[in-house]
Amino acid sequence: MYKLIEEIALNTWPAEQSVLLEGWILRSAAGYTKRANSASPLYGPGAEQGVLEIQDKIRLAEQYYTAAGQNPVFKITPFTQPPDLDGRLAGQGYVIVEPSSVRIRDMQGLPELSGRYSVQILEELTEDWLAAFAGMSELPGGHRDTLRRMLSSSSLKQGFALLLKDGLPAACGLGVIQHEYIGLYDIYTAPAFRRQGMAQELLLGLLHWAKSQGAVYSFLQVVQANAGASALYDKLAYKEIYQYWYRVKNRNWKG
């Protein structure tokens, strides 16, 4: 079940390009987010069965990202193949970045919205949502264009959430449904409106919308260092199912 979550996470946060390397998935999207610009070694034979040696696969993955103008990044999960890849990368100068928690909850017993704010769920990407997201996340112009391309290319059911206060966007986020799962991404509250319960209201709006669309489970990913977000997800009864981290090539490493 949990590997299925990882697969769905790859689909619900799309890359612009995905290249298969004997079971490894090399994803890129002009450098916007590690999720969309990292190698996911979820599948493939072990060193004894594969045509390629593991070191050759690492080298080819590095060449792919170097050609794309990016630093090589690997996403390490409990499902990584081969299982010793994390140690191999550590021995080659890769450092751990952004240890994160994957959490899930079912749709039973969802709290009702408070009604204090207006939550809009749009099912198509609009320039208003993109502008609100770019402002709250301080998204550079080039990445804004990349995000537009990424989200516009998806055929999955998407919910673009905006929370309004006095008619103005105060929080935003994204939910994407595949099968019976909704993945939640990039929940932001404008600095002037934080600590007013808006993120929780926005999340609940997305969850109720997803339930009306047939979703049975919700999952999300949160960086472990983000104590505020973790506390909110605890409050909403999300339970950790596994952890992951990125291994990023240390450019100063001399091997």
Contacts in CASP RR format, 6 or more apart in sequence:
PFRMAT RR
TARGET T0000
AUTHOR 0000-0000-0000
METHOD contacts of the structure
MODEL  1
MYKLIEEIALNTWPAEQSVLLEGWILRSAAGYTKRANSASPLYGPGAEQG
VLEIQDKIRLAEQYYTAAGQNPVFKITPFTQPPDLDGRLAGQGYVIVEPS
SVRIRDMQGLPELSGRYSVQILEELTEDWLAAFAGMSELPGGHRDTLRRM
LSSSSLKQGFALLLKDGLPAACGLGVIQHEYIGLYDIYTAPAFRRQGMAQ
ELLLGLLHWAKSQGAVYSFLQVVQANAGASALYDKLAYKEIYQYWYRVKN
RNWKG
2 78 0 8 1.000
2 79 0 8 1.000
2 102 0 8 1.000
2 241 0 8 1.000
2 242 0 8 1.000
3 42 0 8 1.000
3 79 0 8 1.000
5 102 0 8 1.000
5 104 0 8 1.000
5 181 0 8 1.000
5 219 0 8 1.000
5 241 0 8 1.000
6 40 0 8 1.000
6 42 0 8 1.000
6 77 0 8 1.000
6 79 0 8 1.000
6 102 0 8 1.000
7 42 0 8 1.000
8 178 0 8 1.000
8 179 0 8 1.000
8 181 0 8 1.000
8 183 0 8 1.000
8 219 0 8 1.000
9 35 0 8 1.000
9 102 0 8 1.000
9 183 0 8 1.000
9 219 0 8 1.000
9 221 0 8 1.000
10 25 0 8 1.000
10 27 0 8 1.000
10 40 0 8 1.000
11 156 0 8 1.000
11 178 0 8 1.000
12 154 0 8 1.000
12 156 0 8 1.000
12 175 0 8 1.000
12 176 0 8 1.000
12 177 0 8 1.000
12 178 0 8 1.000
12 181 0 8 1.000
12 183 0 8 1.000
12 185 0 8 1.000
13 33 0 8 1.000
13 35 0 8 1.000
13 36 0 8 1.000
13 150 0 8 1.000
13 176 0 8 1.000
13 185 0 8 1.000
14 29 0 8 1.000
14 36 0 8 1.000
14 150 0 8 1.000
14 151 0 8 1.000
14 153 0 8 1.000
14 154 0 8 1.000
15 27 0 8 1.000
15 28 0 8 1.000
15 29 0 8 1.000
15 36 0 8 1.000
15 37 0 8 1.000
15 150 0 8 1.000
16 28 0 8 1.000
16 29 0 8 1.000
16 30 0 8 1.000
16 36 0 8 1.000
16 146 0 8 1.000
16 149 0 8 1.000
16 150 0 8 1.000
16 153 0 8 1.000
17 27 0 8 1.000
17 28 0 8 1.000
17 29 0 8 1.000
18 25 0 8 1.000
18 26 0 8 1.000
18 27 0 8 1.000
19 25 0 8 1.000
19 26 0 8 1.000
19 27 0 8 1.000
19 64 0 8 1.000
20 26 0 8 1.000
21 39 0 8 1.000
21 52 0 8 1.000
21 57 0 8 1.000
21 60 0 8 1.000
21 61 0 8 1.000
21 64 0 8 1.000
22 44 0 8 1.000
22 45 0 8 1.000
22 50 0 8 1.000
22 51 0 8 1.000
22 52 0 8 1.000
22 57 0 8 1.000
23 41 0 8 1.000
23 42 0 8 1.000
23 43 0 8 1.000
23 44 0 8 1.000
23 81 0 8 1.000
24 39 0 8 1.000
24 40 0 8 1.000
24 41 0 8 1.000
24 42 0 8 1.000
24 43 0 8 1.000
24 44 0 8 1.000
24 57 0 8 1.000
24 61 0 8 1.000
24 81 0 8 1.000
25 39 0 8 1.000
25 40 0 8 1.000
25 41 0 8 1.000
25 42 0 8 1.000
25 43 0 8 1.000
26 39 0 8 1.000
26 61 0 8 1.000
26 64 0 8 1.000
26 65 0 8 1.000
27 36 0 8 1.000
27 37 0 8 1.000
27 38 0 8 1.000
27 39 0 8 1.000
27 40 0 8 1.000
28 36 0 8 1.000
28 37 0 8 1.000
28 64 0 8 1.000
28 65 0 8 1.000
28 68 0 8 1.000
28 70 0 8 1.000
29 36 0 8 1.000
29 37 0 8 1.000
29 146 0 8 1.000
29 150 0 8 1.000
30 37 0 8 1.000
30 142 0 8 1.000
30 143 0 8 1.000
30 146 0 8 1.000
31 37 0 8 1.000
31 68 0 8 1.000
31 70 0 8 1.000
31 143 0 8 1.000
31 146 0 8 1.000
32 143 0 8 1.000
32 146 0 8 1.000
32 147 0 8 1.000
32 150 0 8 1.000
34 73 0 8 1.000
34 75 0 8 1.000
34 97 0 8 1.000
34 98 0 8 1.000
34 246 0 8 1.000
35 75 0 8 1.000
35 221 0 8 1.000
36 150 0 8 1.000
37 65 0 8 1.000
37 70 0 8 1.000
37 73 0 8 1.000
38 73 0 8 1.000
38 74 0 8 1.000
38 75 0 8 1.000
38 246 0 8 1.000
39 61 0 8 1.000
39 65 0 8 1.000
39 72 0 8 1.000
39 73 0 8 1.000
39 74 0 8 1.000
39 75 0 8 1.000
40 75 0 8 1.000
40 77 0 8 1.000
41 74 0 8 1.000
41 75 0 8 1.000
41 80 0 8 1.000
41 81 0 8 1.000
41 82 0 8 1.000
41 85 0 8 1.000
42 77 0 8 1.000
42 79 0 8 1.000
42 80 0 8 1.000
42 81 0 8 1.000
43 81 0 8 1.000
44 50 0 8 1.000
44 81 0 8 1.000
45 81 0 8 1.000
46 54 0 8 1.000
46 81 0 8 1.000
46 82 0 8 1.000
47 53 0 8 1.000
47 54 0 8 1.000
47 82 0 8 1.000
52 60 0 8 1.000
54 82 0 8 1.000
54 85 0 8 1.000
54 88 0 8 1.000
55 88 0 8 1.000
58 88 0 8 1.000
58 89 0 8 1.000
58 92 0 8 1.000
61 72 0 8 1.000
61 74 0 8 1.000
62 72 0 8 1.000
62 249 0 8 1.000
65 71 0 8 1.000
65 72 0 8 1.000
65 73 0 8 1.000
66 72 0 8 1.000
71 248 0 8 1.000
71 249 0 8 1.000
71 251 0 8 1.000
72 94 0 8 1.000
72 248 0 8 1.000
72 249 0 8 1.000
73 97 0 8 1.000
73 246 0 8 1.000
73 247 0 8 1.000
73 248 0 8 1.000
73 249 0 8 1.000
74 85 0 8 1.000
74 89 0 8 1.000
74 94 0 8 1.000
74 246 0 8 1.000
74 247 0 8 1.000
75 244 0 8 1.000
75 245 0 8 1.000
75 246 0 8 1.000
76 85 0 8 1.000
76 86 0 8 1.000
76 89 0 8 1.000
76 244 0 8 1.000
76 245 0 8 1.000
76 246 0 8 1.000
76 247 0 8 1.000
77 242 0 8 1.000
77 244 0 8 1.000
78 242 0 8 1.000
78 243 0 8 1.000
78 244 0 8 1.000
80 86 0 8 1.000
86 247 0 8 1.000
89 247 0 8 1.000
90 247 0 8 1.000
92 249 0 8 1.000
92 253 0 8 1.000
92 255 0 8 1.000
93 249 0 8 1.000
93 250 0 8 1.000
93 253 0 8 1.000
93 255 0 8 1.000
94 247 0 8 1.000
94 248 0 8 1.000
94 249 0 8 1.000
94 250 0 8 1.000
95 247 0 8 1.000
95 248 0 8 1.000
95 250 0 8 1.000
96 245 0 8 1.000
96 246 0 8 1.000
96 247 0 8 1.000
97 245 0 8 1.000
97 246 0 8 1.000
97 247 0 8 1.000
97 248 0 8 1.000
98 223 0 8 1.000
98 225 0 8 1.000
98 245 0 8 1.000
98 246 0 8 1.000
99 223 0 8 1.000
99 224 0 8 1.000
99 225 0 8 1.000
99 243 0 8 1.000
99 244 0 8 1.000
99 245 0 8 1.000
100 221 0 8 1.000
100 222 0 8 1.000
100 223 0 8 1.000
100 224 0 8 1.000
100 243 0 8 1.000
100 244 0 8 1.000
100 245 0 8 1.000
101 221 0 8 1.000
101 222 0 8 1.000
101 224 0 8 1.000
101 230 0 8 1.000
101 240 0 8 1.000
101 243 0 8 1.000
102 219 0 8 1.000
102 220 0 8 1.000
102 221 0 8 1.000
102 240 0 8 1.000
102 241 0 8 1.000
102 242 0 8 1.000
102 243 0 8 1.000
102 244 0 8 1.000
103 219 0 8 1.000
103 220 0 8 1.000
103 221 0 8 1.000
103 222 0 8 1.000
103 233 0 8 1.000
103 238 0 8 1.000
103 239 0 8 1.000
103 240 0 8 1.000
103 241 0 8 1.000
104 217 0 8 1.000
104 218 0 8 1.000
104 219 0 8 1.000
104 238 0 8 1.000
104 239 0 8 1.000
104 241 0 8 1.000
105 217 0 8 1.000
105 218 0 8 1.000
105 236 0 8 1.000
105 237 0 8 1.000
105 238 0 8 1.000
105 239 0 8 1.000
106 216 0 8 1.000
106 217 0 8 1.000
106 218 0 8 1.000
107 207 0 8 1.000
107 210 0 8 1.000
107 211 0 8 1.000
107 215 0 8 1.000
107 216 0 8 1.000
107 217 0 8 1.000
107 218 0 8 1.000
110 204 0 8 1.000
110 207 0 8 1.000
110 208 0 8 1.000
110 211 0 8 1.000
111 204 0 8 1.000
111 236 0 8 1.000
112 204 0 8 1.000
113 119 0 8 1.000
113 201 0 8 1.000
113 204 0 8 1.000
113 205 0 8 1.000
113 208 0 8 1.000
114 201 0 8 1.000
115 201 0 8 1.000
116 201 0 8 1.000
117 163 0 8 1.000
117 164 0 8 1.000
117 165 0 8 1.000
117 170 0 8 1.000
117 198 0 8 1.000
117 201 0 8 1.000
118 163 0 8 1.000
118 164 0 8 1.000
118 165 0 8 1.000
118 167 0 8 1.000
119 161 0 8 1.000
119 162 0 8 1.000
119 163 0 8 1.000
119 164 0 8 1.000
119 201 0 8 1.000
119 202 0 8 1.000
119 204 0 8 1.000
119 205 0 8 1.000
120 161 0 8 1.000
120 162 0 8 1.000
120 163 0 8 1.000
120 164 0 8 1.000
121 159 0 8 1.000
121 160 0 8 1.000
121 161 0 8 1.000
121 205 0 8 1.000
121 206 0 8 1.000
121 209 0 8 1.000
122 129 0 8 1.000
122 159 0 8 1.000
122 160 0 8 1.000
122 161 0 8 1.000
122 162 0 8 1.000
123 157 0 8 1.000
123 158 0 8 1.000
123 159 0 8 1.000
123 160 0 8 1.000
124 158 0 8 1.000
124 160 0 8 1.000
125 148 0 8 1.000
125 151 0 8 1.000
125 152 0 8 1.000
125 158 0 8 1.000
125 160 0 8 1.000
126 160 0 8 1.000
128 162 0 8 1.000
128 169 0 8 1.000
129 160 0 8 1.000
129 162 0 8 1.000
129 172 0 8 1.000
130 144 0 8 1.000
130 147 0 8 1.000
130 148 0 8 1.000
132 162 0 8 1.000
132 169 0 8 1.000
132 172 0 8 1.000
133 139 0 8 1.000
133 147 0 8 1.000
133 172 0 8 1.000
133 173 0 8 1.000
133 174 0 8 1.000
133 186 0 8 1.000
133 188 0 8 1.000
134 141 0 8 1.000
134 144 0 8 1.000
135 190 0 8 1.000
136 169 0 8 1.000
136 171 0 8 1.000
136 172 0 8 1.000
136 188 0 8 1.000
136 189 0 8 1.000
136 190 0 8 1.000
137 186 0 8 1.000
137 188 0 8 1.000
139 147 0 8 1.000
151 158 0 8 1.000
151 174 0 8 1.000
154 176 0 8 1.000
156 176 0 8 1.000
156 177 0 8 1.000
156 178 0 8 1.000
157 176 0 8 1.000
157 177 0 8 1.000
157 178 0 8 1.000
157 213 0 8 1.000
158 174 0 8 1.000
158 175 0 8 1.000
158 176 0 8 1.000
158 177 0 8 1.000
159 174 0 8 1.000
159 175 0 8 1.000
159 176 0 8 1.000
159 206 0 8 1.000
159 209 0 8 1.000
160 172 0 8 1.000
160 173 0 8 1.000
160 174 0 8 1.000
160 175 0 8 1.000
161 171 0 8 1.000
161 172 0 8 1.000
161 173 0 8 1.000
161 174 0 8 1.000
161 175 0 8 1.000
161 202 0 8 1.000
161 205 0 8 1.000
161 206 0 8 1.000
161 209 0 8 1.000
162 169 0 8 1.000
162 171 0 8 1.000
162 172 0 8 1.000
162 173 0 8 1.000
163 169 0 8 1.000
163 170 0 8 1.000
163 171 0 8 1.000
163 172 0 8 1.000
163 198 0 8 1.000
163 201 0 8 1.000
163 202 0 8 1.000
164 170 0 8 1.000
165 193 0 8 1.000
165 198 0 8 1.000
169 190 0 8 1.000
170 189 0 8 1.000
170 190 0 8 1.000
170 192 0 8 1.000
170 193 0 8 1.000
170 198 0 8 1.000
171 187 0 8 1.000
171 188 0 8 1.000
171 189 0 8 1.000
171 190 0 8 1.000
171 193 0 8 1.000
171 198 0 8 1.000
171 199 0 8 1.000
171 201 0 8 1.000
171 202 0 8 1.000
172 186 0 8 1.000
172 187 0 8 1.000
172 188 0 8 1.000
172 202 0 8 1.000
173 184 0 8 1.000
173 185 0 8 1.000
173 186 0 8 1.000
173 187 0 8 1.000
173 188 0 8 1.000
173 202 0 8 1.000
173 206 0 8 1.000
174 184 0 8 1.000
174 185 0 8 1.000
174 186 0 8 1.000
175 182 0 8 1.000
175 183 0 8 1.000
175 184 0 8 1.000
175 185 0 8 1.000
175 206 0 8 1.000
175 210 0 8 1.000
176 182 0 8 1.000
176 183 0 8 1.000
176 185 0 8 1.000
177 183 0 8 1.000
177 210 0 8 1.000
177 213 0 8 1.000
177 214 0 8 1.000
177 215 0 8 1.000
180 214 0 8 1.000
180 215 0 8 1.000
180 216 0 8 1.000
180 217 0 8 1.000
181 215 0 8 1.000
181 216 0 8 1.000
181 217 0 8 1.000
181 218 0 8 1.000
181 219 0 8 1.000
182 206 0 8 1.000
182 207 0 8 1.000
182 210 0 8 1.000
182 213 0 8 1.000
182 215 0 8 1.000
182 217 0 8 1.000
182 218 0 8 1.000
182 219 0 8 1.000
183 218 0 8 1.000
183 219 0 8 1.000
183 220 0 8 1.000
184 203 0 8 1.000
184 206 0 8 1.000
184 218 0 8 1.000
184 219 0 8 1.000
184 220 0 8 1.000
185 220 0 8 1.000
187 199 0 8 1.000
187 202 0 8 1.000
187 203 0 8 1.000
187 229 0 8 1.000
189 198 0 8 1.000
189 199 0 8 1.000
189 202 0 8 1.000
199 229 0 8 1.000
199 232 0 8 1.000
200 232 0 8 1.000
200 235 0 8 1.000
200 236 0 8 1.000
203 232 0 8 1.000
203 236 0 8 1.000
204 236 0 8 1.000
207 218 0 8 1.000
210 218 0 8 1.000
218 238 0 8 1.000
219 241 0 8 1.000
220 233 0 8 1.000
220 238 0 8 1.000
221 244 0 8 1.000
222 229 0 8 1.000
222 230 0 8 1.000
222 233 0 8 1.000
223 229 0 8 1.000
224 230 0 8 1.000
224 243 0 8 1.000
END
